[in-house]
Amino acid sequence: MKFSNFAARFDDDSGIVQLMDDLGSAMSKDSDLLMLGGGNPSHIPIVQEHLKKPLSRLIETPALFSSVIGNYDSPQGNSDFIDSMVEMINKKYDWGINSKNVALTIGSQSAFFFLFNMLAGEYEDGTYKKILLPITPEYIGYSDVGLTPDLFYSYRPKIEKLNDRFFKYRIDFDKLEIKKNTAAMCVSRPTNPTGNVLTDDEMSKLFSLAELNKIPLIVDNAYGEPFPSIIFTKTKPLWNKNTIFCMSLSKVGMPGVRTGIVIANDSIIKTIRNMNAAINLATANFGPMIANDLVRSGDLVRLSTEEIKPYYKNKMEHAISIIRREFSDIDYYIHVPEGAIFLWLWLPNLNITSDDLYERLKIRGVLIISGSHFFPGLVGGWKHQKQCLRITYSMEKNVVEKGIATIADEIRSI
């Protein structure tokens, strides 16, 4: 059957399709695959215990059950949850936002679909605008959400080698050019896939460049503060009316409820509301209902800093120790892990592409993500793109240990 050009953008070669298909296969009950490629958060017992409480209240309160299950919510999002977010953000960061500055979406992926396509693409006057990614590697999920092709342009990072086989990417401000057809800039912080956290100085420069060029700065905060706070460096979240700040409930431990949160000026929020109404009719009730009391009480922030952050820091340190053990005779570098739930492995002497290594490891029952998928909008060949792997450390320890050992063994066999 023939499909439209729109449908062709979602073919099987898409990196995000490959990722989620692999994730679904690995997470099925009868699978023996070692999943080191996906972004599924860990099932942290103490977090899940806290999530059970609002679910119990839902079952035990007939009026609440009827409302959550039986009613459409506002296309802007559940008003009680939005009010709780406003109160929490203003108390913690003094941003001065109100309910007109917050909208919910069916997961943060749909938020970026809305934002990229409302700001970039073809305009009424015939101009074509793009999203600037100031640094790559960048999130795999951005690549395929554009309604039109060639929606991004981006730049290589500076690479700074550090001690103990670590390295760090930094924005190359000397080469960063904001073109006239730029609709917005976008960065993830912490960065998926690398675990990089842009410094406060880098963020300050981006804020200034955005204001100077009269374009918004989109900050993907899926792993950052105030929740889930999977960030291991000291940072200060910033916002102004030129900033679009995106959050999610997924990495707290609720990816199944599909709840994205956007904080922006009221014209952006109004447009998201209208898009939600046209595409989804309404936003989902379930995630906001579960999270509302946790946000209002401060428990979600407390759980993030006291439980979720140290949990993942321990997982990260364990995974690094396994890499050091298994890769002792292999030339490798790890991006300094400053946040998120991934390790970014650079193999400068890999004599096949990371795509080929992905296929070989899949045959051996280990799923990783090839680094080649994480450079949207980057033109010109760069060998580095095909020398990197993203490995998640959120899975059980035995899965991480066996998976890393198999990766090392396969690299030696090449």
GINORWO-V325712 format. One record per pair of residues at least 12 apart in sequence whose C-alpha atoms are under 7 Angstrom apart, sorted by the first residue. I is the first residue (numbers start at 1). J is the second residue. Records with the same first field share a line. If there is no record, write none. Layout:
I: J  J
This chain:
6: 147
9: 144
15: 140  373
16: 140  141
19: 38
23: 38
33: 365  366
34: 365  366  367  399  403
35: 366  367  368
36: 366  367  368  391  392  393  400  403
37: 367  368  369  390  391  392
38: 392
39: 392
41: 251  253  394
42: 253  394  395
43: 253
51: 290
54: 290
55: 290
68: 285  286
72: 282
73: 282  283  284  285
74: 282  283
75: 273  276  277  281  282  283
76: 103  104  273
77: 103  104  283
78: 285  288
81: 288  292
82: 99  102
83: 99
84: 292  295  296
85: 295
86: 98  99
88: 296
95: 239
100: 266  269
101: 263  264  265  266  269
102: 262  263  264  269
103: 261  262  263  269  273
104: 259  260  261  262  283
105: 259  260  261  283
106: 258  259  260  283  284
107: 248  258  259  260
108: 247  248  259  260  261
111: 260
113: 145  146
114: 272
116: 146
117: 146  147
119: 183
120: 151  183
121: 148  151
128: 181
129: 181  182  183
130: 151  152  153  181  182  183
131: 151  152  153  182  183  184  185
132: 152  153  154  182  184  185  186
133: 153  154  155  185  186  187
134: 154  155  171  176
135: 154  155  156  157  171
136: 154  155  156  157  375
137: 374  375
138: 191  192  193  374  375
139: 192  193  374
140: 373  374
143: 376
152: 376  377
153: 377  378
154: 377  378
155: 176  378
157: 169  170  171  172
158: 170  171  172
165: 332  333  334
166: 333  334  335  336
167: 333  334  335  336
168: 335  336
183: 215
184: 215  216  217
185: 216  217  218
186: 217  218  219
187: 218  219  220
188: 219  220  221
189: 219  220  221  224
190: 221  223  224  231  339  340
191: 340
192: 340
193: 342  344  390
194: 335  342  343  344
195: 337  338  339  340  342  343
196: 336  337  338  339
197: 338  339
200: 235  236
216: 242  243  244
217: 242  243  244
218: 243  244  245
219: 244  245  246
220: 245  246  247
221: 245  246  247
222: 246  247  248  251
223: 251  340
226: 301
227: 252  301  304
228: 251  252  304  308
229: 304  305  309
230: 308  309  312  339  340
231: 309  338  339  340
232: 338  339
233: 338
241: 264  265
243: 264
244: 262  263  264
245: 262  263  264
246: 261  262  263
247: 260  261  262
248: 260  261
257: 286  287
258: 287
259: 287
312: 341
315: 393  394
316: 393
319: 393  400
322: 401
323: 404
326: 405  408
327: 408
331: 347  349
332: 345  346  347  348
333: 345  346  347
334: 346
341: 392  393  394
342: 390  391  392  393
343: 390  391  392
344: 388  389  390  391
345: 388  389  390
346: 387  388  389
347: 387  388
348: 387
350: 387
353: 386  387
354: 370  371  386  387  388  389
355: 370
358: 370
361: 407
366: 403
368: 389  390  391
369: 389  390  391
370: 388  389  390
371: 385  386  388  389  390
372: 385  386
